[in-house]
C-alpha cells in the first residue's frame, strides 16, 4: 500500500515538474519571439527617423555650460553646435553642402550610436530580397549607384541609357504620353544586377531618412540633379474631390483608395530636355507630405508667409533655381514648380542646331554686338532664358548690364563675376515698373527685361525702354 502511495506521489510530482518545465519553455519562447519582434521594429525606417530627430534635437538644444567642459572643449562644441544649426536650416533651402553635412551626421548616429550593422539594416529596406523592394526602393538604389559615377548628371545618364524620355502607350490609354512606370524601374533594376556593401546600404537608408525629415520627400535627390525642373501636385485627384466621389460613386472611390486612380499626392513630374515626364512610380504618399514640401521649398531668404489670402509665392532657392508654390484656395491642390537653369551649357553653339546654324548664330551675335532691340518670345519651357544667357556672352565687356526680373533667375554675376552687372526684381512693395524707373537713373548701357505678360518675352534694350514686348 505504501509502495503504491509513493509511486502515485512520484507520478504526480513528475507531471507537475513536466508542466512547470513546459510553461517555462513556452514563456522563454514568447520572450524570444517578443525580443525578435521588438528588434525588427527597432530597425524600421520610422524608428530610425524618430531616433535621428530626437538626437539632433538634443544636440542643438543642450546647454553646454551645464556639463563642466574645459574652455577649449566648450569652444569646440559651441562651434559644432552652431555649424549643425546652420546646416539644418540651410539644407531646407536647397544647399547641397549643408545637405551633405547633415547626412554625414545621420550616418554617424546610425552606425555608432544606434547599432545599425550588416545584419539588421535590411529590416529597414529589404536589400537582399529584390522581390520585396518597392519601385521607390529600387529607384533610390539605382540613383545612388549612378550618382557615384556621374554625380549630378546621374538622372540624365539613367534616362538616356534606357531611353525613358520617349512616348509610350499605357494600358487603357488611347494616346501616348511621357511617363516612367514602376514596371520599367523593375526591369532596369533586374538588368543592372546591383551589389551593395554595408556602406552603400546605409547611405541609401540615410538618404531615405533625410528626405522625410529635412528634405523634399521623394523628389529630394531628383531636385539636385542637372535637369530642367521638377514639379508636384499638378495631376491626380485633389483630396477635396474624394468627398464628392464618395457621395456619388462608391466603386470609383474604392479604386482611388486602392491607388488605381492617382491622387494629387501621387503627382511627381520632371522637366527634361523640353519634355514633361510623369514619374508614375513615385509618390509623396499623403496629402500632408505634399503640403510639407510645398511649405518648405520656397523659404529661402524669408519671402513671406504662404497663406489662404496670399495663395502663391515666387522665389528662388539657394542654388539659383526658381520655385513657384501655390495652395488652396488659390489653386485646387497644393503644388510646386522648380525650374532649374544650367548656365554652364548656355552657349549659342550648343543651343542652335540644324542646317544653316552657323548663319543663325552669326546673325544673333551681330544683333547683340550692334546693340539692337531684341525680343525673345515663346511658350513656357521653350528655352527663352537659356537663349538669353547664351546671347549675353556676346555683349561687349565695356557695356554695363542692368536686369529687371520677376524673380532672380539669370544670375549673370555667377557667370561673369568681373563685369558691371546688377539685377533687380519685383517685391511686394516695389513693382516692375518702379524697378525700371530706377534702372534709368543708373549707368546701365544694356537693359534686360524679363517678365510675364500677355505677350511673354525677354528683351535686350540699349535704349532703356521700359516696355515689355
TORZA-704630 format. One record per residue (C-alpha): x, y, z. Coordinates in Angstrom, 1 decimal. Each point is the difference from the previous one (the first is absolute). Layout:
+--------+--------+--------+
:      u :      v :      w :
+--------+--------+--------+
:      X :      Y :      Z :
...
+--------+--------+--------+
This chain:
+--------+--------+--------+
:      u :      v :      w :
+--------+--------+--------+
:    0.0 :    0.0 :    0.0 :
:    2.8 :    2.4 :    1.0 :
:    1.8 :   -0.9 :   -3.2 :
:   -3.0 :    0.9 :   -2.1 :
:   -0.5 :    3.3 :    1.8 :
:    3.7 :    0.8 :   -0.5 :
:   -0.3 :   -0.7 :   -3.8 :
:   -3.1 :    2.1 :   -0.3 :
:    1.7 :    2.9 :    1.7 :
:    3.1 :   -0.4 :   -2.3 :
:   -2.3 :   -0.1 :   -3.1 :
:   -1.8 :    3.2 :    1.2 :
:    3.3 :    1.7 :    0.7 :
:    1.4 :   -1.0 :   -3.4 :
:   -3.1 :    1.3 :   -1.8 :
:    0.2 :    3.3 :    2.0 :
:    3.7 :    0.4 :   -0.9 :
:   -0.8 :   -0.8 :   -3.6 :
:   -2.7 :    2.6 :   -0.1 :
:    2.2 :    2.6 :    1.7 :
:    2.8 :   -0.6 :   -2.4 :
:   -2.4 :    0.3 :   -3.0 :
:   -1.3 :    3.3 :    1.4 :
:    3.5 :    1.4 :    0.5 :
:    1.0 :   -1.1 :   -3.5 :
:   -3.1 :    1.6 :   -1.5 :
:    0.6 :    3.2 :    1.8 :
:    3.6 :    0.1 :   -1.1 :
:   -1.0 :   -0.6 :   -3.6 :
:   -2.6 :    2.8 :    0.3 :
:    2.7 :    2.3 :    1.4 :
:    2.4 :   -0.9 :   -2.8 :
:   -2.7 :    0.6 :   -2.6 :
:   -0.9 :    3.3 :    1.7 :
:    3.7 :    1.0 :   -0.1 :
:    0.2 :   -0.9 :   -3.7 :
:   -3.1 :    1.9 :   -0.7 :
:    1.2 :    3.0 :    1.9 :
:    3.4 :   -0.2 :   -1.7 :
:   -1.8 :    0.0 :   -3.4 :
:   -1.9 :    3.1 :    1.0 :
:    3.1 :    1.7 :    1.3 :
:    1.7 :    0.0 :   -3.4 :
:   -2.9 :    1.3 :   -2.1 :
:    0.3 :    3.3 :   -1.8 :
:   -2.7 :    1.5 :    2.3 :
:    2.0 :   -0.9 :    3.2 :
:    3.3 :    1.1 :   -1.5 :
:   -1.5 :    3.3 :   -1.1 :
:   -1.5 :    0.6 :    3.5 :
:    3.4 :   -0.7 :    1.5 :
:    1.8 :    2.4 :   -2.4 :
:   -2.5 :    2.8 :    0.7 :
:    0.4 :   -0.5 :    3.8 :
:    3.8 :   -0.1 :   -0.1 :
:    0.4 :    3.1 :   -2.2 :
:   -2.5 :    1.8 :    2.2 :
:    2.0 :   -0.9 :    3.0 :
:    3.3 :    1.1 :   -1.6 :
:   -1.4 :    3.4 :   -1.1 :
:   -1.7 :    0.8 :    3.3 :
:    2.5 :   -1.3 :    2.6 :
:    1.3 :    2.7 :    2.4 :
:    3.7 :   -0.4 :   -0.3 :
:    0.7 :    2.1 :    3.1 :
:   -1.6 :   -2.6 :    2.3 :
:    2.3 :   -3.0 :   -0.9 :
:    3.3 :    1.3 :    1.4 :
:    2.1 :    0.3 :   -3.2 :
:    3.4 :    1.5 :   -0.2 :
:    0.3 :    3.4 :   -1.8 :
:    1.5 :   -1.6 :   -3.1 :
:   -2.6 :   -2.8 :   -0.1 :
:   -2.8 :    2.4 :    0.6 :
:    1.1 :    2.2 :   -2.9 :
:    0.3 :   -3.0 :   -2.3 :
:   -3.5 :   -1.4 :    1.0 :
:   -1.6 :    3.5 :   -0.5 :
:    1.5 :    0.2 :   -3.5 :
:   -1.3 :   -3.5 :   -0.9 :
:   -3.5 :    0.9 :    1.5 :
:   -0.1 :    3.2 :   -2.0 :
:    1.2 :   -1.8 :   -3.2 :
:   -2.8 :   -2.6 :    0.4 :
:   -2.7 :    2.5 :    0.6 :
:    1.1 :    1.9 :   -3.1 :
:    0.1 :   -3.2 :   -2.1 :
:   -3.4 :   -1.1 :    1.2 :
:   -1.4 :    3.3 :   -1.1 :
:    2.0 :    0.3 :   -3.3 :
:   -0.8 :   -3.5 :   -1.2 :
:   -3.7 :    0.9 :   -0.2 :
:    0.8 :    2.8 :   -2.4 :
:    1.7 :   -2.3 :   -2.6 :
:    3.6 :    0.3 :    1.2 :
:    1.7 :   -3.2 :   -1.1 :
:    3.0 :    0.5 :    2.3 :
:   -2.2 :    0.4 :    3.1 :
:   -2.0 :   -3.0 :   -1.1 :
:    3.3 :   -2.0 :   -0.3 :
:    1.0 :    1.1 :    3.5 :
:   -3.3 :   -1.1 :    1.6 :
:    0.0 :   -3.3 :   -1.8 :
:    3.5 :   -0.8 :    1.2 :
:   -1.1 :    0.7 :    3.6 :
:   -3.1 :   -2.2 :   -0.4 :
:    2.4 :   -2.7 :   -1.4 :
:    2.2 :    0.2 :    3.2 :
:   -3.0 :    0.0 :    2.3 :
:   -1.4 :   -3.2 :   -1.5 :
:    3.3 :   -1.9 :   -0.3 :
:    1.6 :    1.0 :    3.3 :
:   -3.0 :    0.7 :    2.4 :
:   -3.0 :   -1.9 :   -1.4 :
:    1.9 :   -3.2 :   -0.7 :
:   -0.9 :   -0.4 :   -3.6 :
:    2.0 :   -2.8 :   -1.6 :
:    0.0 :   -2.4 :   -3.0 :
:   -2.4 :   -2.3 :    1.7 :
:   -2.8 :    2.4 :    1.0 :
:    0.2 :    2.6 :   -2.7 :
:   -2.1 :   -2.1 :   -2.4 :
:   -2.9 :    0.3 :    2.5 :
:   -0.3 :    3.7 :   -1.1 :
:    0.2 :   -0.7 :   -3.7 :
:    0.1 :   -3.7 :   -1.2 :
:    3.1 :    0.4 :   -2.1 :
:    0.7 :   -3.8 :   -0.2 :
:   -3.5 :   -0.9 :   -1.2 :
:   -0.7 :    1.9 :   -3.3 :
:   -3.6 :   -1.3 :   -0.1 :
:   -0.8 :    1.9 :    3.2 :
:    1.5 :    3.3 :   -1.3 :
:   -2.5 :    2.7 :   -1.1 :
:    0.5 :    2.0 :   -3.2 :
:    1.2 :    2.9 :    2.1 :
:    2.5 :   -2.2 :    1.8 :
:    1.4 :   -1.2 :   -3.3 :
:    0.1 :    3.5 :   -1.4 :
:    1.8 :    1.3 :    3.1 :
:    2.6 :   -2.7 :   -0.4 :
:    0.4 :    0.6 :   -3.7 :
:    0.5 :    3.8 :    0.4 :
:    2.5 :   -0.6 :    2.8 :
:    2.1 :   -2.3 :   -2.1 :
:   -0.2 :    2.3 :   -3.1 :
:    0.8 :    3.0 :    2.2 :
:    3.3 :   -1.7 :    1.1 :
:    1.1 :    0.0 :   -3.6 :
:   -1.7 :    3.0 :   -1.6 :
:   -0.7 :    2.5 :    2.8 :
:   -2.9 :    2.3 :   -0.6 :
:   -0.2 :   -1.3 :   -3.6 :
:   -1.2 :   -3.3 :    1.4 :
:   -3.7 :    0.4 :   -0.9 :
:    0.8 :    1.3 :   -3.5 :
:    2.3 :   -3.0 :   -0.7 :
:   -2.6 :   -2.4 :    1.5 :
:   -2.8 :    1.3 :   -2.2 :
:    2.2 :    0.1 :   -3.1 :
:    1.4 :   -3.5 :    0.5 :
:   -3.4 :   -1.6 :    0.1 :
:   -1.8 :    2.4 :   -2.4 :
:   -2.5 :    0.9 :    2.7 :
:   -0.9 :    3.4 :   -1.5 :
:   -1.9 :   -1.5 :   -2.9 :
:   -3.8 :    0.0 :   -0.7 :
:   -1.7 :   -3.2 :    1.1 :
:   -3.5 :   -1.4 :    0.2 :
:   -1.3 :   -1.1 :    3.4 :
:   -2.7 :   -2.6 :    0.5 :
:   -3.5 :    1.5 :   -0.4 :
:    1.3 :    3.3 :   -1.6 :
:   -0.7 :    0.9 :   -3.6 :
:    2.8 :    2.5 :   -0.3 :
:    3.7 :   -0.2 :    0.7 :
:    1.6 :    1.9 :    2.8 :
:    3.4 :    0.7 :    1.6 :
:    0.0 :   -2.2 :    3.1 :
:    2.4 :   -2.3 :    1.9 :
:   -1.8 :   -2.9 :    1.6 :
:    0.7 :   -2.3 :    2.9 :
:    0.3 :   -2.9 :   -2.4 :
:    2.8 :    1.7 :   -1.8 :
:    1.9 :    0.6 :    3.2 :
:   -0.4 :   -3.7 :    1.0 :
:    1.4 :   -1.1 :   -3.4 :
:    2.9 :    2.4 :    0.2 :
:    0.9 :   -1.0 :    3.6 :
:    0.1 :   -3.6 :   -1.1 :
:    2.2 :    0.8 :   -3.0 :
:    2.5 :    2.0 :    2.1 :
:    0.5 :   -2.9 :    2.5 :
:    1.3 :    2.4 :    2.7 :
:    2.1 :   -1.3 :    2.9 :
:    0.2 :    2.3 :    3.1 :
:    2.3 :   -0.2 :    3.0 :
:   -1.0 :    1.2 :    3.5 :
:    1.3 :    3.5 :   -0.7 :
:   -2.2 :    0.3 :   -3.1 :
:   -3.1 :   -1.4 :    1.7 :
:    0.4 :    2.4 :    3.0 :
:    0.4 :    3.0 :   -2.4 :
:   -3.3 :   -0.9 :   -1.7 :
:   -1.7 :   -0.3 :    3.4 :
:    1.5 :    3.3 :    1.1 :
:   -1.4 :    1.7 :   -3.2 :
:   -3.5 :   -1.4 :    0.7 :
:    0.1 :    1.2 :    3.6 :
:    1.3 :    3.4 :   -1.0 :
:   -2.6 :    0.7 :   -2.7 :
:   -2.9 :   -0.8 :    2.3 :
:    1.6 :    2.2 :    2.8 :
:    1.7 :    3.0 :   -1.5 :
:   -0.2 :   -0.7 :   -3.8 :
:   -2.7 :    0.2 :   -2.6 :
:   -1.4 :   -3.5 :    0.3 :
:    0.1 :   -2.1 :   -3.2 :
:    1.4 :    2.8 :   -2.2 :
:    2.9 :    0.9 :    2.3 :
:    2.8 :   -1.6 :   -2.1 :
:   -1.8 :    0.8 :   -3.3 :
:   -0.1 :    3.7 :    0.8 :
:    3.8 :    0.0 :    0.4 :
:    0.6 :   -1.5 :   -3.5 :
:    0.9 :    2.0 :   -3.0 :
:   -3.4 :   -0.1 :   -1.7 :
:   -2.2 :    2.8 :   -1.1 :
:   -2.5 :   -0.2 :    2.9 :
:   -2.3 :   -2.0 :    2.2 :
:   -3.6 :    0.5 :    1.1 :
:   -2.5 :   -1.6 :    2.3 :
:   -3.8 :    0.1 :    0.7 :
:   -0.8 :    0.8 :   -3.6 :
:   -2.0 :   -3.1 :   -1.0 :
:   -2.2 :   -2.6 :    1.7 :
:   -3.1 :    0.5 :    2.1 :
:    0.0 :    2.7 :    2.7 :
:   -1.0 :   -1.0 :    3.6 :
:   -3.0 :    2.3 :   -0.2 :
:   -1.3 :   -2.1 :   -2.9 :
:   -0.2 :   -3.2 :    2.0 :
:   -2.9 :    1.0 :    2.2 :
:   -2.0 :    0.9 :   -3.2 :
:    0.9 :   -3.4 :   -1.5 :
:   -1.0 :   -1.9 :    3.2 :
:   -3.6 :    1.5 :   -0.3 :
:   -0.4 :   -0.9 :   -3.7 :
:    2.1 :   -3.0 :   -0.9 :
:    1.1 :   -2.5 :    2.6 :
:    1.8 :   -2.3 :   -2.6 :
:    2.1 :    2.9 :   -1.2 :
:    0.9 :    0.9 :    3.6 :
:    1.2 :   -3.6 :    0.6 :
:    2.3 :    0.3 :   -3.1 :
:    1.4 :    3.2 :    1.4 :
:    0.7 :   -1.5 :    3.4 :
:    1.7 :   -3.0 :   -1.6 :
:    2.3 :    2.4 :   -1.8 :
:   -1.3 :   -1.0 :   -3.4 :
:   -0.9 :    3.7 :   -0.7 :
:    2.8 :    2.4 :    0.7 :
:   -0.5 :    2.7 :    2.7 :
:    1.6 :    3.4 :    0.1 :
:    2.6 :   -1.3 :    2.5 :
:    1.0 :   -2.6 :   -2.6 :
:    0.9 :    2.7 :   -2.5 :
:    3.7 :    0.4 :   -0.7 :
:    1.2 :    1.4 :   -3.4 :
:    3.4 :    1.0 :   -1.3 :
:    0.8 :    2.4 :   -2.8 :
:    2.7 :   -1.7 :   -2.1 :
:    1.4 :    1.4 :   -3.2 :
:   -3.2 :    1.8 :   -0.8 :
:   -2.3 :   -2.9 :    1.0 :
:   -2.3 :   -0.3 :    3.0 :
:    0.4 :   -3.6 :    1.2 :
:   -2.2 :   -1.5 :    2.7 :
:    1.7 :   -2.3 :    2.5 :
:   -2.9 :   -2.4 :    0.6 :
:    2.1 :   -2.2 :    2.3 :
:    0.6 :    2.8 :    2.6 :
:   -2.4 :    1.6 :    2.5 :
:    0.0 :    2.3 :    3.0 :
:   -2.3 :   -2.5 :    1.6 :
:   -2.4 :    2.3 :    1.7 :
:   -1.4 :    3.5 :   -0.5 :
:    1.7 :    1.2 :    3.2 :
:    3.4 :   -1.0 :   -1.4 :
:   -0.6 :    1.9 :   -3.2 :
:   -1.2 :    3.0 :    2.1 :
:    3.2 :   -0.3 :    2.2 :
:    2.2 :    0.2 :   -3.1 :
:   -1.9 :    3.0 :   -1.4 :
:    0.3 :    1.8 :    3.3 :
:    3.8 :   -0.5 :    0.2 :
:    1.2 :    0.2 :   -3.6 :
:   -0.4 :    3.8 :   -0.5 :
:    1.3 :    1.3 :    3.4 :
:    3.5 :    1.1 :   -1.1 :
:    0.6 :    3.7 :    1.0 :
:   -3.3 :    0.2 :    1.9 :
:   -2.3 :    1.0 :   -2.9 :
:   -3.1 :    0.3 :    2.3 :
:   -2.8 :   -2.4 :    1.0 :
:   -2.0 :   -2.1 :   -2.4 :
:   -3.5 :    0.4 :    1.2 :
:   -3.6 :   -0.4 :   -1.2 :
:   -0.2 :    3.7 :   -0.7 :
:    3.4 :    0.0 :   -1.7 :
:   -0.3 :   -3.3 :   -1.9 :
:    3.3 :    0.0 :   -2.0 :
:    3.7 :    0.8 :    0.4 :
:    2.7 :    0.5 :   -2.6 :
:    3.5 :   -0.3 :    1.3 :
:    3.4 :   -1.5 :   -0.6 :
:    1.9 :   -2.8 :    1.8 :
:    3.6 :    0.3 :    1.1 :
:    1.3 :   -1.7 :   -3.1 :
:   -1.8 :    2.6 :   -2.2 :
:   -2.9 :   -2.2 :   -1.0 :
:   -3.3 :    1.8 :   -0.4 :
:   -2.8 :   -1.3 :    2.2 :
:   -3.8 :    0.7 :   -0.2 :
:   -2.3 :   -1.3 :    2.6 :
:   -3.8 :    0.2 :    0.0 :
:   -2.6 :   -1.2 :    2.5 :
:   -3.8 :   -0.2 :    0.5 :
:   -2.2 :    2.0 :   -0.4 :
:    2.0 :    1.7 :   -2.7 :
:    0.7 :   -3.4 :   -1.6 :
:   -2.0 :   -3.2 :    0.3 :
:    2.9 :   -1.8 :    1.6 :
:    3.4 :    0.7 :    1.6 :
:    2.5 :    0.1 :   -2.7 :
:    3.6 :    1.2 :   -0.8 :
:    2.1 :    0.6 :   -3.0 :
:    3.8 :    0.1 :    0.1 :
:    1.8 :    1.2 :   -3.1 :
:    3.7 :   -0.4 :   -0.4 :
:    2.4 :    1.8 :   -2.3 :
:    3.3 :   -1.6 :   -1.0 :
:    2.1 :    3.1 :   -0.7 :
:    3.1 :   -2.1 :   -0.9 :
:   -1.7 :   -1.3 :   -3.2 :
:   -1.4 :    3.4 :   -1.1 :
:    1.9 :    0.6 :   -3.2 :
:   -1.5 :    0.7 :   -3.5 :
:    2.1 :   -2.8 :   -1.5 :
:   -1.7 :   -2.6 :    2.3 :
:   -3.5 :    1.4 :   -0.3 :
:   -0.3 :    0.7 :   -3.7 :
:    0.1 :   -3.2 :   -2.1 :
:   -1.0 :   -1.1 :   -3.5 :
:    0.8 :    1.1 :   -3.5 :
:    1.1 :    3.6 :   -0.4 :
:    0.8 :    0.3 :    3.8 :
:    3.2 :    2.0 :   -0.7 :
:   -1.9 :    2.8 :   -1.7 :
:   -2.6 :    0.1 :    2.7 :
:    2.6 :    0.2 :    2.7 :
:    1.9 :    2.7 :   -1.8 :
:   -3.2 :    2.0 :   -0.5 :
:   -0.8 :   -0.2 :    3.8 :
:    3.6 :    1.1 :    0.8 :
:   -0.2 :    3.0 :   -2.4 :
:   -3.3 :    1.1 :    1.4 :
:    1.3 :    0.0 :    3.6 :
:    3.3 :    1.7 :   -0.9 :
:   -1.9 :    2.5 :   -2.1 :
:   -2.0 :    1.0 :    3.1 :
:   -3.3 :   -0.8 :   -1.6 :
:   -3.3 :   -0.3 :    1.9 :
:   -0.7 :   -3.8 :    0.1 :
:   -3.1 :   -1.8 :    1.2 :
:    0.0 :   -3.6 :    0.9 :
:   -3.5 :   -1.5 :    0.2 :
:   -1.4 :   -3.5 :    0.1 :
:   -2.0 :   -2.5 :    2.1 :
:    1.0 :   -1.1 :    3.5 :
:    3.0 :   -2.2 :    0.1 :
:    1.1 :    0.6 :   -3.6 :
:    3.4 :    1.4 :    1.0 :
:   -0.4 :    3.8 :    0.2 :
:    2.1 :    0.4 :    3.1 :
:    2.7 :   -2.4 :   -1.2 :
:    0.2 :    1.8 :   -3.3 :
:    0.3 :    3.3 :    1.7 :
:    2.9 :   -1.2 :    2.2 :
:    1.7 :   -1.2 :   -3.2 :
:   -0.4 :    3.4 :   -1.8 :
:    1.3 :    2.0 :    3.0 :
:    3.4 :   -1.5 :   -0.6 :
:    0.3 :    2.2 :   -3.1 :
:   -0.7 :    3.3 :    1.7 :
:    3.1 :    2.2 :    0.0 :
:    1.9 :   -0.1 :    3.3 :
:    0.0 :    3.9 :    0.1 :
:   -3.8 :    0.1 :    0.2 :
:   -1.7 :    0.0 :    3.5 :
:   -3.0 :   -2.4 :    0.3 :
:   -3.1 :    0.6 :    2.0 :
:   -2.6 :   -2.8 :    0.5 :
:   -3.7 :    0.2 :    1.0 :
:   -1.7 :   -3.3 :    1.0 :
:   -3.0 :   -1.3 :    1.8 :
:    2.3 :   -2.4 :    1.9 :
:    3.8 :   -0.3 :   -0.2 :
:    0.7 :   -2.6 :   -2.7 :
:    2.8 :    1.1 :   -2.3 :
:    2.7 :    0.4 :    2.8 :
:    2.3 :    1.6 :   -2.6 :
:    2.6 :    0.9 :    2.7 :
:    0.7 :   -3.7 :    0.6 :
:    1.0 :   -0.3 :   -3.7 :
:    1.7 :    3.4 :   -0.3 :
:    1.3 :    0.9 :    3.5 :
:    2.2 :    2.8 :   -1.4 :
:   -2.6 :    1.9 :   -2.0 :
:   -2.1 :    2.9 :    1.0 :
:   -3.4 :   -1.7 :    0.4 :
:   -2.9 :    0.7 :    2.5 :
:   -3.3 :   -1.8 :    0.1 :
:   -3.3 :    1.2 :    1.4 :
:   -3.2 :   -1.9 :    0.7 :
:   -3.6 :    0.8 :    0.9 :
:   -1.0 :   -0.1 :    3.7 :
:   -3.2 :    0.5 :    1.9 :
:    0.8 :    3.7 :    0.4 :
:    2.0 :    0.7 :   -3.2 :
:   -1.7 :   -0.7 :   -3.4 :
:    1.7 :   -0.9 :   -3.2 :
:   -0.7 :    3.5 :   -1.5 :
:    1.6 :    1.7 :    3.1 :
:    3.0 :   -2.3 :   -0.4 :
:    0.4 :    1.1 :   -3.7 :
:   -0.3 :    3.7 :    1.1 :
:    2.9 :   -0.5 :    2.4 :
:    2.0 :   -1.7 :   -2.7 :
:   -0.2 :    3.1 :   -2.2 :
:    1.8 :    2.0 :    2.8 :
:    2.9 :   -2.4 :    0.0 :
:    2.9 :   -0.2 :   -2.5 :
:   -1.3 :   -3.1 :   -1.8 :
:    0.8 :   -0.4 :   -3.7 :
:   -2.0 :   -3.1 :   -0.6 :
:   -3.4 :   -0.6 :    1.6 :
:   -1.4 :   -3.6 :    0.2 :
:   -3.6 :   -0.2 :    0.9 :
:   -1.5 :   -3.4 :    0.9 :
:   -3.6 :   -0.2 :    1.0 :
:   -3.2 :   -1.8 :   -0.8 :
:   -2.9 :    1.8 :   -1.6 :
:   -2.6 :   -0.6 :   -2.7 :
:    2.9 :   -0.2 :   -2.4 :
:    2.8 :   -1.6 :    2.0 :
:    3.5 :    1.0 :   -1.0 :
:    3.5 :    1.0 :    0.9 :
:    1.6 :    3.0 :   -1.5 :
:    3.5 :    1.3 :   -0.4 :
:   -0.4 :    3.7 :   -0.3 :
:    2.8 :    2.5 :   -0.2 :
:   -2.4 :    3.0 :    0.1 :
:   -1.4 :   -0.5 :    3.5 :
:   -3.5 :   -0.5 :   -1.4 :
:   -2.3 :   -1.2 :    2.8 :
:   -2.4 :   -1.9 :   -2.3 :
:   -0.5 :   -3.7 :    0.2 :
:   -0.3 :   -1.2 :   -3.5 :
+--------+--------+--------+
